[in-house]
């Protein structure tokens, strides 16, 4: 009986240890200096969550950055930057899409 309980405890510990974050989970912080308001944050979140493999998005308007957790087997940093740029915002060194920028709400425009 003691052996069975000990075996169960060892199996449970191994299972819990194996349930951590996936090995291919990456975290990147993307600079997005053109975000200015809550609408910007929602637009960027929506664009980034549309990328396959993205697990979480956290926008910090004050710091002007976006923290993204994603599976590197499904996507990469460049694809996420492109999604942000296609939504009308600069992302790291990638410039925003001018046509998408023109479609943003007035509160989201710097110019």
Buried (B, 14 or more C-beta within 10 A) or exposed (E): EEEEEEEEEEEEEEEEEEEEEEEEBBEBEBBBEBBBBEBBBEBBBEBBEEBEBBBEBEBEBEEBBBBBBBBBEEBBBEBBBBBBBBBBBBBBEBEBBEEBBEEBEEEBBEE
